[in-house]
């Protein structure tokens, strides 16, 4: 779609509607993003509603050698003064987006509450054990901490895994996709632990009814197995797809089928 980049992400719409939470916390965060094309962005809403990338937590809070928080504050004040000189000339909202991200970046680095939100070492040993050591699961734990502190929307990119290729199930003999056996077999146990730990943790903390957990891709797969010359592969299928929802005050334990009429 040549105009696909103009359509805002769900996260961007939510960020525009709800805004952020606590001071210094962004409203829209993406974790573990491996490629910019893996998620939609702010589109016509403007760059100020693009997600804040929080995947490199150590790099996010590390100050260069010789740079103190006082000097960082001075640089931030000077940067805002320079930005104000160009703000009136900006007609596309880019300056507003830069100002918004600049403010968020400064508050994340300098603000103690924001730094604390990204610090998983503050979690109890039992909680860390519940999620396990896999990076995907730790990203889910980080997402819970961010939501707990007022972030409106957190996206985790589960696009790859060290033990296999990707979720792209084109077939075992078509690298790097891995098909159903070699591709999905290493992924599913990790995902099962991730979603179970996250939903259970949110419920134990009284957050599940006010937090909607969505597990989904961007399209479905062909109903027939064995596409593109493979024995267990499936091709792209835009006609139907699935999504798993938990929490959000919904009535659970049901399967909802939505059909599309063909003329």
N, C-alpha and C positions, 0 to 999 in steps of 0.2 A: 504494500500500500504506500504509494508515494507521499501520502499525507498522514501516514501513521504516526509520525513524530509530533503531530499537532494535537493528538488526543491525550489528555492528561491521565495519569495513573489513578487508580482508586485511592492510593495513599495521598496523592496530591490534592484530590477533591476533599478528602477527610481533613487534611492539614489546613486547607482554606476555610473549611466549615467550622472546625473545632479549635484550630490554633494549637499552641503548645501547652505544656503543663507548667511545671515549676520553673522558676527563673533560671535561665541558663540552659534549659533543655530544649532541643529542637522538637518540632512536631512530627517530622517524617524522617525516619532513619532506615538505612539499608545496611545489612550485615553480610559479610562474606561474598560480596559482589565480585564475580570473576570476569565479567565482561559487561560493558555498558549496555549492550543490546539485549541483555537478559531481562531487563525490567523497563517499563515505560517511565517517562519523566513528567515534568510539569506541563509540557505542551503549551497550549494557548493560554493557560493560567499564568505562565511566566516562570522564569528561572528561580524565583524566590520560593516556589513550591516544589522544586527538585528535592530529592532525598538527601539527607546528610549522611555521607559515608562514614560509618563508625567501625569498619572492619579492622583497621590497623590501630588497635587501642594503644599499644605501647608507643607507636610513632605519634599518635594523636596528642598524648600528654607529655611527651619528652621535649624539653627545651634544649636548644643548641647550647653548647658549652660557652659559658660567659654571658648568657642572656638570662637576666633575673626577671621575676614577675614585675618589678617596678619598671624596668626598661621596656618590657613587653607592653605595659600599660601606656607608657609614653609613646611608643610606636603606634599603638592602636589609636590614641587620641590624634596623633598627627595624620594617620591614615584617614580618619573620619573627616578631618578638616579638608584634606585634599579631595576626597570624594565629593564633598558638598559643593566644590567649585564646578564639578562636571554634572551634578545631578540634574540641573535645569536643562542641560542639553541632551539628556537621554530620553528618547521617545519610545523605546521598546521595553522598558522595564529592567534592562540589564543592570543599571546602577543600583536599583532597589534590591535586586537579587544579590549583587556583590556586597552591599551594605548589610543585608540580612545574614548572609553566610559569614561575613567578617565578624559581625557581632556574636554570632553563635560560636564561631571558632575561638574567639577570645574568651567568652564566658566558659566554654568547655575546658580550656586550658587553665584559666585562672580561677574558676569557680570550684570551691571545695566540694559542693554537693554534686556537681556534674562529674568530677573526678571519682567521687565515691560510687556513683551509679555504675561506672564501668569496671569497678574493682571486684572481681569475683572472689578474691581471697576473704572478703567479708562474709561470705556465705558459710553456713555451718558444714561440718564434715558430712553429716547425713544428707544434706541437700546436694552437695557435690557428688556424693556417691550415687544418689538417685539419678542424676543426669549422666554420670559417667565421664570418662576422659575424652571421648570422641569430640572433635572440634565442632561438628554440627550440633551436638547436644549442648556443648558449652555456649554456642551461639544462641540456642533457645533459652538457656538460663539467663544470658545477658539480655535477651529480648524481654523476659519477664521482669528483670530489674528496671529496665527502661520504662516499660508500661506502668510499673508500680510507682514510678516517679513522674508520671504525667505525659509521657510521649504518646501521641495519638495513634501512630501507625508504625509498626516495625516490620520490615520485610527481610527474610533470610533467603539468600540464594543458595539452594541445594543443587547446584548444577554439576558438581563433580565429586568424586570420592577417590581416595588413594588406592583402594582395592579393586577398582573397576573403571569402566569408561564413564558413561553418563546415563541419565534416564532415557535417552534416545534409543528405543528398542528396535533398531532396524535389523538386527540379526547378529548371531555370534561370529559369523564369517565376514562381517563388514566392520572392521576396526574404525574408530575406537568405541563403537556403540555397545558392543557386548551382548546384545540380545536379552532374552528373558533369563536364561540360565546364568551365563557369565556376567551379564550386566546388572540385572536386578537382584540376584541372589545375595551379593554382598551389601547392597543398599538397603534392602527391606528391614533386616534386623536393626540397623542403626536408626532408620526412620521410625520403626515401631517403638523403640526406646525413647526417642525424641518426643514424639507426640504424646505418648503415655505419661512421661515425666512432666511435660509442660502442662497438660490438661489437669493432671492430678495435683500438681503444685499450685496452679491457679485456684483450683477448688478448695484446697486446704487453707489457702490464704484469703478466701472469701472474694476472690477477684473474677471467678469464672463467669458469673452472670453479667458482669459489666465489660467483659473482654471477649471478643469474637476471634476464635482461632480458625484460620482458613488454610487448608492444604490443597493446592491445585497447581496445574500447569497452565499452558496457554492454548492447548488443543487436545483432541482425543487421539485414539489409535484405531486402525482398521479392525473390524470385528473378526476378520479372518487372519489366522496365524500363518506365516510363511510367505512374506512378501519380498520382492527384490531378490529372488533367488536364494533366500535363506530358509532354514528349516523352522526357525522360531521367531522370526522378526515380524514387526508390524509397522506399517507406514503411517504418515500423518493423516489425520481424519478430522476435518473441521466441522463435520456434520453434528457430532455429539462429543461431549467430554464429561468428566466427572470432577467433583470437588467435595472435600470432606469438611464439614463445619462442626465446631464444638463451642459451647459457651454462648455468650451474647444474649442470654435470656430466651433462647429458642427452645421449642419442644423437641427433645432428642429421641433417639431410638427409632427413626423413620427414614425411609428412602423416598426422595421426591424426584419424580421423573418429569422432565419438561420436554415436550416434543416440539418439533418445528414443522409447520405445514409446508408441503410441496405443491406447487401449482404446475 
